[in-house]
C-alpha cells in the first residue's frame, strides 16, 4: 500500500479518505520503513494536503492515542500549528489560564519545542506544572479546576514510529498540521492558529467532519499562528456546521496595534516570566496579545456571545487575579498528582 500511495502522491493525485486512513495506520503501527515514511511525507508536502487527507490523518492519530474521557463535557483546546518562525512568547499557554478562569473547560494538548525556542510543555514546566500525568490525573484536574494539559508524547505513543523520519527530514510535514486536530480528549471547541493562510479553510472543513461544534482558525497577516496585535488577522469560523471567513484588527476591540518586536519571547525561563507578568496585570502589547486570543477562546468556549465580550471578560479575570490564581492552583495540583 505504501509504495502505491507514494507513487500516486508523487504524481500529484489526491488520496481518498480510505486510502489515507490505511496508510496512516501502517505508519503509526510501525509497518512502514523510515525511507517510505520520509518519501510519503515529502511527496504529500509537495502535492499539498487536502481536507480529506488531513481529516483521515487526524482521525487515525486520535484513535491511536490514550483517551481522556470527558463524559460529554463541552471543552476546548487552544493551540497553534507552530512553525511561524516569529519567536513570540507562548501566547496560547497564557490563554488557557485566562479562559479557564472565565469558566471555560480547557484541555490543552502540547509538546516540547519543535520549531521555536520554547514549546508549551517547556514553559509549563518552568511555571511549576508537572507533565507526568495519566489520563485519570488529567481528568481529576479538569474536575477540580476545569483545566488540563496532555503532554503529547505520553498520549500519542504511536508517534515514536515516525519520530526518526521526521527528525531526519527536518522540515514541516502533515504531522505539524495534525497535532492540533488530534486532541485525545475529543474537545468540541478549538482556537487554532495556523502558519499558512491556505490552511484556514482546510482546517475548518476537517474540524466540521470531526464533529467540532465551534472553532476559530486564525492567521495573522504578519505570519503569526495567533490573533496578532501587529495588523489584521484572517479568521475562519466554524459554528454549528456553518463556515464563514472575516478579518479582525486590534482596534476593533479598543486595543492598539504594536510591532512584532514587542511580543517576542525567548527561552522557557523568559517566557514563564512573561506569562506570570501578564497574568499579574502588567500592561502592554503582550497583555493585548493574550486578551485578543483569550477573548477568542472564551467565545469558542461558549462563555461569551461575541469576540468583543470575550475580550472584556478576559480583561476582567486578569485584573481580578483569577487567571494567575488558576495557574498557581493548577501547578500545585499537577505536582500532587504526579507524586
N, C-alpha and C positions, 0 to 999 in steps of 0.2 A: 504493500500500500504506500509506504514512504517513497519508494522510487517513482511510482507513477504520479504521486502528488507533487514531488519535486519537479518532474518533467512538465506537468500541467501548469504549475505556478510560474515556472521559468518561461513558459510560452505566453504568460500574461493572462491565463484563463482563471477566472474566479472559482473557488471551491464551493460546493454546496454545503449546507449546514451539516448534513450527514457525513460528508467526506471530512470536513474539518473536525467534527466530533471524534471520528475514528482515528485520525492522525494524532490529535491531541492526547487521546487515551494511550496510544502507543508510546508517545513521547513521555508522558507522565508516569507510565508504568515501567519505564526503563527498557522498552523493546526497540528503541531506535538508537543507532550509534551517534557519537558526538559529531562525526562528519555529516551524517544525514540531518541531524538537528540543525547544525550550522548552515548547511546548504538550504534547507527548507526556510529557516528564519530569514536568511538573506534574500532569497527569491521572493518571499512574501512581502518583505520591506520594499523591494524594488517595484513589485506589482502594485502595492498599496492594498491595505486590508479593507474588506467590505464590512458592513454592519452584521451580516450573517456570520462571517468568519470570526468577528470579534465576539458576538453573542455565543457562538458554539465554543470558542476557546474559554471564555469566562465561565460558562456553564460546567465544563469539564473540571476546571480549576476548583470551583465551588464544591463539586461532587466529591473530589479527592481530599478536600480539606477536613480538618477536625471541626465539628459543628458546635456553635453556641446556640442552644435552644432558647428562643426569645418568647415562646408562648404567645405569639401574635401581638406582642408589644410593638407599637409603632416607634421605630428608631431610625437614626440617620448616621451616615459616615461623612466626615469632612476630609477630603484628601485631594492630592493632585497627582498627575502622571509623573511629575518631576521632569528633569531634562530641559528646563528652560535656560539653564546656564547663567542665571542672573544673580545667584548667591544672596538671595534675600533671607531674612530670618524665617523661622518655622511658623508661618502665619496660621496654617490650618491646625497646628498643635495648640497654639494660643486660643484659637476659635473654639476648640472642643470644650474648654472650661467655661467660656462665656456662654455658649449655647446651653450647656448642662446647667449652669447657674440660673438660666432663664426658664428651666423646666423641660428642656428638650432631652430625650434619651439619646445619648451619643455613644456609639460603639465604633471607635476608630480602629483602623487596621493599618499597620505601618511597619517599616523596616529601618535598618540602619542605612547610612548614606550610600546611594548608588551614583547619583550624578552631581551631588553637591558636597559641601564640606561637612554637612550635618543633616542626618535624616531624623524623622520624628522619634524613632526609638532612641537615638543618641541623645537628643535634647531632653526627652522624658526621663532618661536615666540620670542626667545631671540635675534634674528637678526633684530627684528623690523617689521616682517611680520604679518599682520592680517590674521587670519584663517577664519574669519566670512564672507566669500564671497559667493554670489549667483552664479548660473551658468552664469548669464549675466555679473556679475562682473569679473568672471574668463575669460570670452571671451574678455572683454574690456582689461584686462591685456595682453592677447595674441595679440590682435590687435595693441596695443600700444608698447609692449615690447618683443613680441614673447616668452613670458614665462607665465606660470600659475601654481597655486597649488590648488588642490582639497582636502580639508580635509575630509577624508573618512566618519566619522560619519554624516557629513552634506549631503553627496551624496549617501550613502548607508544606508538609514534609515531603510530598512527591516532587516538589520543586528541586530537590537535590539532584534529580536526574537530568536537569537542564543547566545546572549551575556551571559546569565546566565549559560547555559550548558557548554559553552567554559570556562568560569571562574571556574566553579566547577570541570571540568576535569583537568584544569591546565597543559595541555600538548599540543604539536603541533598537529594540525589536518589538514584536507584538506583545511580549511579556510586560514591557513597561506600560502598555496600554491596558492589559488585562487586570493588573493588580487592583486598581480602584474598583473594578466591577466584580471582584471575586470575594467580597466580604463574607467571612464564614458565619456571620450572624444573620445573613439574609435580610439586611436592612431594607426598608421600604422607601427611605428618603435619602437623597445624596446631593452634596455640594461637591462637584468635581472640577478642578482646574486642569486644563489641557495645554500642552506645549505648542500645539498646532491648531490653527483656526479650522482646518479641514476636519478635525475630529469632533467638532461641536455636534453636528447633525448625526454623525455615525454613532456617537455615544448615546444621544437621545433615543435613537431608534433601537439600539441594543438594550438600553435600560427599559424601554417600553416592553420589549419582548420578554424581559426578565421579570416583569410584573411590578416594577418600581412605580409607586404612586405619585411621588413628587420629586423632581430633580432640577437643579440648576447646573448646567455645564458652562464654564466660563473661560475666557481667554482675553488677557489684556492686550491692547494694541501695541504695548511695548514688549510683547512676547511672554509676559508673565503667565504662569499657570495659576493665577489667583485673580480676584477682582482687584484692579490696581488703582492706586491714587495718582498714578502717572499717566493721565489721559483717559481715554474711553476703554470700556470693556465690552466685548461681544458676549451675549448671553443666549443660550438655547434652553428654554424652559419646557420641561415635561410636567404636565399636570393632568392627572386622571385620563391619560391616553392621548391628550392633545399636545402638540409640539408647536411652540412659537419662538421666534427669534427677535431680539431687540438689542439696543445698546444702552449702557448706563455710564454716568460720569459722577465723580465725587461731589460735584456741585449740586447734583440732583438731591443730595441728602444733607446739604448745608456744610459740606466738608471742602477743604481746599485741595487743589492739585499740588503734587510735590514731586520733585525729581527722584529718579531711581536711587541715587546715592543716599537719600535719606531713609531708605528702607532696607539697605543691605545689612546682612548679618556677618557671621564668621564661623568659628568652630562651636562645638556644643556648649562650651563654657560661656562664651559670649552670648549665644542665642538664648540660653537659660536665663541669663541676667536680663536680656531684653524682654523676654516674656514676663518675668517677675515684675519688671518696672512698669510694663504696660498694664498688667493686671492690678498693680498697686495704684494706678491712676495717672501715671506720667503722660503728659500731653505731647502731641507732635504727630508726624507723618506715620510713625509705626503704630501708634494708637489708632489713627484713622484707617489704616490697612486692616487692623483687627476689627474695628467697628463695621466696616463695609462687609467683610467676609462673615463675621459673626451674625450680622443682620440678615444676610442671605441664609445662613444655617438655621437661624431662628424661624425664618419664613418657611424654609423647607421642612422644618420640624413641626410645623402647624401651630406655632405659638404666636404668630403674627399674621395679619391679613395682607400685609404688603412688605416690600423691602424697606420702605421708609420707617414703618412701625418696628420692623426688626432691628434697624439701626438704633432707634430711640430706646428700645428695650436693652440692647447691648450696652449703650452708654450708662443706663441706669444700674445694671448689675455690676459693671466695673466700678462705678463711682460709689456704690454701696459696699464694695469689698467682697461681694458674693462670689465673683469669679476666682479671686485669689484664695478665698476660703475653700472653694471646690477643689482647686489644685492641691492645697495642703491636705485636705481630708482624703483625697484620692491617693496621694503619695503614701500617706500613713497606712491606709487600708491595704494597698498592694504589698507593702513591706510585711504587714502582719500575715497576710495570706500566703506569702512565699516562704515563711519561716519553717 
